Amino acid sequence: MVTTYDRAFSPTDHDAISANMLWLGTWRNQERAYFYKEDERRASIIRRKQTADASK
């Protein structure tokens, strides 16, 4: 996973990633294969870490 962070960690947040940043697939023969077609369509979208503050 490659991403950028405004703040990866805080005193109360110890995880560098959130669920929106994950995708399921394989890397074989120098190629990425996604399990879900939606992940493949969204692969070029930068997915930033979601925090509890983002829901406000």
C-alpha positions as CSV (number, residue, x, y, z in Angstrom):
1,M,0.0,0.0,0.0
2,V,1.2,3.4,-0.9
3,T,-0.5,6.5,0.5
4,T,0.1,9.9,2.0
5,Y,-0.9,11.1,5.4
6,D,-1.8,14.3,7.0
7,R,-1.3,12.6,10.4
8,A,-0.8,8.8,10.3
9,F,-0.9,8.5,14.1
10,S,-2.1,10.5,17.1
11,P,-2.1,9.8,20.9
12,T,-5.4,8.0,20.5
13,D,-5.1,6.6,17.0
14,H,-2.4,3.9,16.6
15,D,-3.4,2.6,13.1
16,A,-1.8,3.9,9.9
17,I,-4.6,2.6,7.7
18,S,-8.4,2.5,7.7
19,A,-10.8,0.0,6.0
20,N,-11.4,2.3,3.0
21,M,-7.7,1.9,2.1
22,L,-7.7,-1.8,1.7
23,W,-8.3,-4.0,-1.4
24,L,-8.3,-7.8,-1.8
25,G,-6.3,-9.4,-4.6
26,T,-3.1,-11.0,-5.6
27,W,0.3,-10.0,-7.1
28,R,1.5,-12.6,-9.6
29,N,3.9,-12.4,-12.6
30,Q,4.3,-8.7,-12.1
31,E,0.6,-8.0,-12.3
32,R,-2.1,-7.0,-9.8
33,A,-5.3,-9.0,-9.9
34,Y,-8.3,-7.6,-7.8
35,F,-10.8,-9.9,-6.2
36,Y,-13.6,-7.3,-6.5
37,K,-14.2,-5.4,-9.8
38,E,-15.1,-2.2,-7.8
39,D,-11.6,-2.2,-6.3
40,E,-10.1,-2.5,-9.8
41,R,-12.2,0.5,-11.0
42,R,-11.1,2.6,-8.0
43,A,-7.5,1.6,-8.0
44,S,-6.2,4.9,-9.3
45,I,-8.1,6.9,-6.6
46,I,-6.1,8.1,-3.7
47,R,-7.6,6.7,-0.6
48,R,-6.9,8.8,2.4
49,K,-7.2,7.5,6.0
50,Q,-10.6,8.0,7.5
51,T,-10.6,9.2,11.0
52,A,-13.4,9.5,13.6
53,D,-13.1,13.3,13.2
54,A,-14.0,12.9,9.4
55,S,-17.5,11.6,10.3
56,K,-18.4,15.0,12.0
